[in-house]
């Protein structure tokens, strides 16, 4: 999945906003599943409701795995929530980019400055 192919996803599953129309306002250290399932998902809902430049730059401090997975997808990923009422999937667009600062901390430091 990429921004260019987002229109191929059913509208009900897409972010309720154009991710490219919003800038980065959050630098988050750590790109684990908890962050993606909670903070990024709630930021996604806030962007859909109110807009603003609040997309997330995710910074992995040790391993490039998360950034290697998210960067080619333009930060997009599918969140699947399972509950008593069933299973719900939606595409999250709140992560604008993902970088790894293990080898070069300068981009992360510049983003936080």
Backbone as JSON Lines, residues from 0, in Angstrom:
{"i":0,"aa":"X","n":[0.85,-1.17,0.0],"ca":[0.0,0.0,0.0],"c":[0.9,1.24,0.0]}
{"i":1,"aa":"X","n":[0.5,2.2,-0.76],"ca":[1.2,3.49,-0.85],"c":[0.15,4.58,-1.04]}
{"i":2,"aa":"X","n":[0.58,5.83,-0.87],"ca":[-0.35,6.94,-1.1],"c":[-0.93,6.9,-2.5]}
{"i":3,"aa":"X","n":[-0.1,6.52,-3.48],"ca":[-0.56,6.49,-4.87],"c":[-1.65,5.46,-5.11]}
{"i":4,"aa":"X","n":[-1.69,4.4,-4.3],"ca":[-2.7,3.36,-4.49],"c":[-3.83,3.43,-3.46]}
{"i":5,"aa":"X","n":[-3.84,4.45,-2.64],"ca":[-4.84,4.56,-1.58],"c":[-6.27,4.63,-2.13]}
{"i":6,"aa":"X","n":[-6.44,5.2,-3.31],"ca":[-7.78,5.3,-3.89],"c":[-8.35,3.93,-4.27]}
{"i":7,"aa":"X","n":[-7.51,2.91,-4.33],"ca":[-7.98,1.56,-4.65],"c":[-8.57,0.85,-3.42]}
{"i":8,"aa":"X","n":[-8.33,1.42,-2.25],"ca":[-8.87,0.88,-1.0],"c":[-10.3,1.4,-0.86]}
{"i":9,"aa":"X","n":[-11.25,0.57,-0.42],"ca":[-12.62,1.07,-0.23],"c":[-12.63,2.32,0.66]}
{"i":10,"aa":"X","n":[-13.44,3.29,0.28],"ca":[-13.46,4.58,0.96],"c":[-13.71,4.46,2.46]}
{"i":11,"aa":"X","n":[-14.54,3.52,2.86],"ca":[-14.86,3.35,4.28],"c":[-13.65,2.92,5.1]}
{"i":12,"aa":"X","n":[-12.63,2.37,4.46],"ca":[-11.44,1.9,5.16],"c":[-10.3,2.91,5.14]}
{"i":13,"aa":"X","n":[-10.41,3.92,4.27],"ca":[-9.34,4.93,4.12],"c":[-9.4,5.97,5.22]}
{"i":14,"aa":"X","n":[-8.27,6.68,5.43],"ca":[-8.32,7.81,6.36],"c":[-9.38,8.81,5.9]}
{"i":15,"aa":"X","n":[-10.01,9.48,6.83],"ca":[-11.05,10.46,6.5],"c":[-10.49,11.82,6.13]}
{"i":16,"aa":"X","n":[-9.3,11.84,5.57],"ca":[-8.61,13.07,5.18],"c":[-7.54,12.7,4.16]}
{"i":17,"aa":"X","n":[-7.0,13.69,3.48],"ca":[-5.9,13.47,2.55],"c":[-4.6,13.57,3.34]}
{"i":18,"aa":"X","n":[-3.89,12.46,3.57],"ca":[-2.66,12.52,4.36],"c":[-1.64,13.53,3.83]}
{"i":19,"aa":"X","n":[-1.56,13.69,2.53],"ca":[-0.58,14.6,1.95],"c":[-0.88,16.07,2.25]}
{"i":20,"aa":"X","n":[-2.1,16.37,2.68],"ca":[-2.49,17.76,2.95],"c":[-2.12,18.21,4.36]}
{"i":21,"aa":"X","n":[-1.52,17.32,5.15],"ca":[-1.2,17.62,6.54],"c":[0.28,17.41,6.81]}
{"i":22,"aa":"X","n":[0.88,18.35,7.53],"ca":[2.29,18.27,7.86],"c":[2.55,17.53,9.16]}
{"i":23,"aa":"X","n":[3.81,17.37,9.47],"ca":[4.24,16.7,10.7],"c":[4.21,17.67,11.87]}
{"i":24,"aa":"X","n":[3.62,17.25,12.97],"ca":[3.61,18.05,14.19],"c":[4.03,17.25,15.4]}
{"i":25,"aa":"X","n":[4.25,15.95,15.21],"ca":[4.63,15.06,16.31],"c":[5.85,14.25,15.89]}
{"i":26,"aa":"X","n":[6.86,14.2,16.76],"ca":[7.99,13.29,16.58],"c":[7.85,12.26,17.69]}
{"i":27,"aa":"X","n":[7.67,11.0,17.29],"ca":[7.47,9.94,18.28],"c":[8.67,9.0,18.28]}
{"i":28,"aa":"X","n":[9.27,8.81,19.45],"ca":[10.41,7.91,19.58],"c":[9.91,6.51,19.87]}
{"i":29,"aa":"X","n":[10.14,5.62,18.93],"ca":[9.66,4.25,19.05],"c":[8.49,4.02,18.11]}
{"i":30,"aa":"X","n":[8.55,2.93,17.38],"ca":[7.5,2.65,16.38],"c":[6.9,1.27,16.59]}
{"i":31,"aa":"X","n":[6.62,0.94,17.82],"ca":[6.09,-0.38,18.11],"c":[4.61,-0.52,17.83]}
{"i":32,"aa":"X","n":[4.13,-1.73,18.05],"ca":[2.72,-2.03,17.81],"c":[1.81,-1.23,18.72]}
{"i":33,"aa":"X","n":[2.23,-1.0,19.97],"ca":[1.39,-0.23,20.89],"c":[1.18,1.19,20.35]}
{"i":34,"aa":"X","n":[2.25,1.82,19.9],"ca":[2.13,3.18,19.34],"c":[1.2,3.18,18.13]}
{"i":35,"aa":"X","n":[1.39,2.22,17.23],"ca":[0.58,2.19,16.0],"c":[-0.89,1.9,16.3]}
{"i":36,"aa":"X","n":[-1.15,1.05,17.3],"ca":[-2.54,0.68,17.61],"c":[-3.26,1.73,18.45]}
{"i":37,"aa":"X","n":[-2.51,2.59,19.12],"ca":[-3.14,3.55,20.02],"c":[-2.87,5.0,19.62]}
{"i":38,"aa":"X","n":[-1.66,5.5,19.85],"ca":[-1.4,6.92,19.6],"c":[-1.6,7.28,18.13]}
{"i":39,"aa":"X","n":[-1.03,6.51,17.22],"ca":[-1.18,6.84,15.8],"c":[-2.64,6.69,15.36]}
{"i":40,"aa":"X","n":[-3.32,5.67,15.87],"ca":[-4.73,5.47,15.49],"c":[-5.61,6.62,16.0]}
{"i":41,"aa":"X","n":[-5.36,7.09,17.22],"ca":[-6.14,8.21,17.75],"c":[-5.78,9.52,17.05]}
{"i":42,"aa":"X","n":[-4.51,9.68,16.71],"ca":[-4.1,10.87,15.94],"c":[-4.8,10.86,14.58]}
{"i":43,"aa":"X","n":[-4.94,9.68,13.99],"ca":[-5.63,9.54,12.72],"c":[-7.08,10.01,12.83]}
{"i":44,"aa":"X","n":[-7.76,9.62,13.9],"ca":[-9.14,10.06,14.11],"c":[-9.21,11.57,14.32]}
{"i":45,"aa":"X","n":[-8.24,12.13,15.06],"ca":[-8.22,13.57,15.29],"c":[-7.98,14.34,13.99]}
{"i":46,"aa":"X","n":[-7.11,13.83,13.15],"ca":[-6.86,14.47,11.85],"c":[-8.13,14.45,11.0]}
{"i":47,"aa":"X","n":[-8.85,13.34,11.03],"ca":[-10.09,13.25,10.26],"c":[-11.14,14.23,10.79]}
{"i":48,"aa":"X","n":[-11.18,14.44,12.09],"ca":[-12.19,15.31,12.7],"c":[-11.84,16.78,12.61]}
{"i":49,"aa":"X","n":[-10.57,17.12,12.84],"ca":[-10.19,18.52,12.98],"c":[-9.1,19.0,12.03]}
{"i":50,"aa":"X","n":[-8.4,18.08,11.37],"ca":[-7.31,18.47,10.48],"c":[-6.1,18.96,11.25]}
{"i":51,"aa":"X","n":[-5.3,19.77,10.59],"ca":[-4.11,20.33,11.23],"c":[-2.85,19.57,10.85]}
{"i":52,"aa":"X","n":[-1.74,20.17,11.17],"ca":[-0.45,19.56,10.87],"c":[0.02,18.74,12.07]}
{"i":53,"aa":"X","n":[-0.58,17.58,12.23],"ca":[-0.31,16.73,13.38],"c":[0.07,15.31,12.97]}
{"i":54,"aa":"X","n":[0.55,15.15,11.75],"ca":[1.01,13.8,11.39],"c":[2.29,13.49,12.16]}
{"i":55,"aa":"X","n":[2.68,12.26,12.17],"ca":[3.75,11.77,13.04],"c":[4.99,11.41,12.23]}
{"i":56,"aa":"X","n":[6.15,11.84,12.71],"ca":[7.43,11.31,12.23],"c":[7.84,10.29,13.27]}
{"i":57,"aa":"X","n":[7.85,9.02,12.9],"ca":[8.24,7.96,13.81],"c":[9.74,7.75,13.74]}
{"i":58,"aa":"X","n":[10.37,7.69,14.9],"ca":[11.82,7.5,14.97],"c":[12.12,6.21,15.73]}
{"i":59,"aa":"X","n":[12.74,5.28,15.04],"ca":[13.21,4.06,15.68],"c":[14.62,4.34,16.19]}
{"i":60,"aa":"X","n":[14.87,4.03,17.44],"ca":[16.16,4.36,18.05],"c":[17.22,3.28,17.86]}
{"i":61,"aa":"X","n":[16.8,2.03,17.61],"ca":[17.78,0.94,17.52],"c":[17.71,0.18,16.21]}
{"i":62,"aa":"X","n":[16.56,-0.35,15.91],"ca":[16.43,-1.24,14.75],"c":[15.75,-0.52,13.59]}
{"i":63,"aa":"X","n":[16.25,-0.74,12.38],"ca":[15.61,-0.13,11.22],"c":[14.37,-0.89,10.73]}
{"i":64,"aa":"X","n":[13.99,-1.98,11.4],"ca":[12.89,-2.83,10.92],"c":[11.59,-2.04,10.7]}
{"i":65,"aa":"X","n":[11.14,-1.3,11.69],"ca":[9.87,-0.57,11.56],"c":[9.95,0.49,10.47]}
{"i":66,"aa":"X","n":[11.05,1.23,10.43],"ca":[11.17,2.26,9.39],"c":[11.31,1.63,8.01]}
{"i":67,"aa":"X","n":[11.99,0.5,7.93],"ca":[12.11,-0.2,6.64],"c":[10.75,-0.68,6.14]}
{"i":68,"aa":"X","n":[9.86,-1.03,7.06],"ca":[8.52,-1.48,6.68],"c":[7.59,-0.31,6.33]}
{"i":69,"aa":"X","n":[7.64,0.75,7.12],"ca":[6.7,1.87,6.93],"c":[7.12,2.85,5.85]}
{"i":70,"aa":"X","n":[8.41,3.07,5.69],"ca":[8.88,4.08,4.72],"c":[8.39,3.79,3.29]}
{"i":71,"aa":"X","n":[8.53,2.57,2.77],"ca":[8.05,2.32,1.4],"c":[6.53,2.44,1.26]}
{"i":72,"aa":"X","n":[5.81,2.36,2.37],"ca":[4.34,2.46,2.35],"c":[3.87,3.87,2.65]}
{"i":73,"aa":"X","n":[4.79,4.84,2.6],"ca":[4.45,6.23,2.93],"c":[3.82,6.34,4.32]}
{"i":74,"aa":"X","n":[4.21,5.45,5.23],"ca":[3.7,5.47,6.59],"c":[2.33,4.83,6.77]}
{"i":75,"aa":"X","n":[1.69,4.45,5.69],"ca":[0.36,3.84,5.77],"c":[0.44,2.4,6.29]}
{"i":76,"aa":"X","n":[-0.53,2.01,7.07],"ca":[-0.64,0.62,7.5],"c":[-2.1,0.34,7.83]}
{"i":77,"aa":"X","n":[-2.44,-0.92,7.92],"ca":[-3.8,-1.32,8.24],"c":[-3.87,-1.72,9.7]}
{"i":78,"aa":"X","n":[-4.8,-1.13,10.42],"ca":[-5.05,-1.47,11.81],"c":[-6.26,-2.4,11.84]}
{"i":79,"aa":"X","n":[-6.1,-3.55,12.46],"ca":[-7.2,-4.5,12.61],"c":[-7.53,-4.59,14.09]}
{"i":80,"aa":"X","n":[-8.75,-4.22,14.44],"ca":[-9.21,-4.25,15.83],"c":[-10.24,-5.36,15.98]}
{"i":81,"aa":"X","n":[-10.01,-6.23,16.95],"ca":[-10.94,-7.32,17.22],"c":[-11.62,-7.07,18.55]}
{"i":82,"aa":"X","n":[-12.93,-7.23,18.58],"ca":[-13.68,-7.01,19.8],"c":[-14.92,-7.88,19.85]}
{"i":83,"aa":"X","n":[-15.73,-7.67,20.86],"ca":[-16.94,-8.47,21.05],"c":[-17.91,-8.3,19.89]}
{"i":84,"aa":"X","n":[-17.89,-7.11,19.25],"ca":[-18.8,-6.85,18.14],"c":[-18.26,-7.34,16.8]}
{"i":85,"aa":"X","n":[-17.04,-7.84,16.78],"ca":[-16.47,-8.32,15.53],"c":[-15.1,-7.72,15.26]}
{"i":86,"aa":"X","n":[-14.7,-7.8,14.02],"ca":[-13.39,-7.32,13.59],"c":[-13.56,-6.13,12.66]}
{"i":87,"aa":"X","n":[-12.74,-5.11,12.87],"ca":[-12.79,-3.9,12.05],"c":[-11.4,-3.59,11.54]}
{"i":88,"aa":"X","n":[-11.3,-3.26,10.27],"ca":[-10.02,-2.88,9.68],"c":[-10.13,-1.47,9.12]}
{"i":89,"aa":"X","n":[-9.04,-0.71,9.24],"ca":[-8.99,0.61,8.61],"c":[-7.54,0.98,8.36]}
{"i":90,"aa":"X","n":[-7.35,1.79,7.35],"ca":[-6.01,2.26,6.99],"c":[-5.71,3.5,7.82]}
{"i":91,"aa":"X","n":[-4.54,3.51,8.43],"ca":[-4.1,4.63,9.26],"c":[-3.12,5.46,8.43]}
{"i":92,"aa":"X","n":[-3.36,6.77,8.38],"ca":[-2.51,7.66,7.59],"c":[-1.77,8.68,8.43]}
{"i":93,"aa":"X","n":[-1.78,8.51,9.75],"ca":[-1.2,9.52,10.64],"c":[0.32,9.55,10.63]}
{"i":94,"aa":"X","n":[0.96,8.46,10.25],"ca":[2.43,8.44,10.23],"c":[2.9,8.95,8.88]}
{"i":95,"aa":"X","n":[3.56,10.09,8.9],"ca":[4.03,10.72,7.66],"c":[5.3,10.05,7.14]}
{"i":96,"aa":"X","n":[6.17,9.66,8.06],"ca":[7.43,9.02,7.67],"c":[7.98,8.29,8.88]}
{"i":97,"aa":"X","n":[8.9,7.39,8.61],"ca":[9.56,6.62,9.66],"c":[11.04,6.56,9.35]}
{"i":98,"aa":"X","n":[11.85,6.87,10.34],"ca":[13.3,6.84,10.16],"c":[13.94,6.08,11.31]}
{"i":99,"aa":"X","n":[15.17,5.61,11.08],"ca":[15.94,4.96,12.13],"c":[17.13,5.84,12.45]}
{"i":100,"aa":"X","n":[17.29,6.17,13.72],"ca":[18.38,7.06,14.11],"c":[19.6,6.31,14.64]}
{"i":101,"aa":"X","n":[19.61,4.99,14.58],"ca":[20.72,4.21,15.13],"c":[22.05,4.57,14.47]}
{"i":102,"aa":"X","n":[22.08,4.67,13.17],"ca":[23.32,4.97,12.47],"c":[23.58,6.45,12.28]}
{"i":103,"aa":"X","n":[22.51,7.23,12.22],"ca":[22.65,8.67,11.98],"c":[21.54,9.4,12.74]}
{"i":104,"aa":"X","n":[21.86,9.96,13.9],"ca":[20.82,10.63,14.7],"c":[20.44,12.02,14.19]}
{"i":105,"aa":"X","n":[21.18,12.59,13.25],"ca":[20.95,13.97,12.83],"c":[19.55,14.25,12.31]}
{"i":106,"aa":"X","n":[18.97,13.4,11.43],"ca":[17.6,13.7,10.97],"c":[16.58,13.76,12.11]}
{"i":107,"aa":"X","n":[16.72,12.86,13.08],"ca":[15.8,12.87,14.22],"c":[16.02,14.11,15.08]}
{"i":108,"aa":"X","n":[17.27,14.47,15.31],"ca":[17.56,15.67,16.1],"c":[17.06,16.93,15.41]}
{"i":109,"aa":"X","n":[17.22,16.98,14.1],"ca":[16.74,18.14,13.33],"c":[15.22,18.25,13.41]}
{"i":110,"aa":"X","n":[14.53,17.11,13.37],"ca":[13.06,17.12,13.44],"c":[12.58,17.61,14.8]}
{"i":111,"aa":"X","n":[13.35,17.34,15.84],"ca":[12.94,17.75,17.19],"c":[13.36,19.17,17.53]}
{"i":112,"aa":"X","n":[14.23,19.75,16.71],"ca":[14.74,21.11,17.01],"c":[13.7,22.17,16.72]}
